[in-house]
Amino acid sequence: MWDGAMEPPEDDEGRTFMQVISEKYSPENFPYRRGPGMGVVVVPTVVPQGSPMKDRLNLPSVLVLNSCGISRAGDQAEIAAFCAHVMELDLSHNKLQDWHEISKIVSNIPNLDFLNLSSNPLAGVALEPRRAEAFSRVRRLVLNNTQVSWDTVRLLTREMPELEELFLCLNEYKSVSVSSAACPTLRLLHITDNSLQDWAEVRKFGSMFPSLDTLVMANNNLASIQDGEEILQRLFPNLRSINLHNSGLNRWEDIEKLNFFPKLEEVRLQGIPLLQTYTNTERRSLMIAQLPSVSSLNGSVVSDSEREDAERFFIRYHLDYPEQELPYRYHCLVTKYGKLEPLAEIDLRPRCHAQVEVHCEDKVEQVNIRLDQTVAELKKQLRAVVRLSTNNMRLYYIDKDVCCAFGPEEMKYSTRALHSYSIRDGDEILVVPKTK
């Protein structure tokens, strides 16, 4: 027996699906009600004659059989006898390279809803139409890093009338071909990390998947969005969310075109060339202002107050642009808010110096003092001005604006910094000799 967490034993011909589940989910290796999904003790009503299988397996409804060296189905009667209740099946990172073997497994699991075949070597492997019928009940299909051909994808989507989610990442697609029959049930297409650079290829998803709600196309280096309002509204009438992270978009016109998707409310757009030169604050504000119907940007909700701030920022950002270079959205926002004045620039940095009047007996001197020094250091500075030693002087601070109300404040703590007194130009420092 082998532990499911360890590598399976080597076998040149690979191992069968039934071999793996009989070992991994035997009562000795898989106690009752443990693992993903609801654990079920399966006692088949009919055990195939001569079957080496045990008469019971503790099978959960979610089978995780990744990296098990599976290349073949095994006895179909045994699959049917033991897997009738299974709803999710992970067969990723195995050695399956024959759709016939895969269809033997799937056709004998009548309640299968989710199937993951990622990282199985399916490049160049043809799928016969009669085998594709075995996948008709699957609603979520993952084919990442399989290099499965687009012809196979078209055949599968045609034969899967309940398909809702399709994952096709890391398959090196540069183009797609339109299916003769649409797949009206698909809601989510996850097709990241391919090479779909031309919008003419992306456009095809609209006619193939008319109910598409979410399109995840990160890391495809898409160069631009080439269609206009009428075509985008017709092709993607239900698109609610789009992910174009790390695409090649480099024009604001492409961002404006996202407004032509009639139901779009969630956009993810990080790592694109267009935004490289902007600060993080500028990126988010300019994007929010350009996308009035989007309620979530890069995973963060756009509040009403953030939108208003972003739209006002957008107007001020473009104040110095020539009239012919002003974007269409600028004129819309000026109609809404008016032509705003630039914000006043306020320097909030702490002051470093102050020009004060130093009074000592009958003497008055204008002295420029550093505000980052301490009271003790100020006394040293004033020695030459008042002709007193530091041990023989008391200092009092007089705020020119409030001195009448509170009177002078003695600067008795030698280590206190001068900026803590909020000293400003025109204030007074009174130096009083100590009495002996």
Beta strands, then each sheet from edge to edge (+ up, - down):
strand 1: 15-16
strand 2: 39-42
strand 3: 57-60
strand 4: 62-64
strand 5: 70-72
strand 6: 88-90
strand 7: 114-116
strand 8: 140-142
strand 9: 165-167
strand 10: 188-190
strand 11: 214-216
strand 12: 241-243
strand 13: 266-268
strand 14: 296-297
strand 15: 300-301
strand 16: 353-360
strand 17: 363-370
strand 18: 393-398
strand 19: 409-410
strand 20: 428-433
sheet 1: 1+ 5+
sheet 2: 2+ 3-
sheet 3: 4+ 6+ 7+ 8+ 9+ 10+ 11+ 12+ 13+ 14+ 15-
sheet 4: 17+ 16- 20- 18+ 19-
end
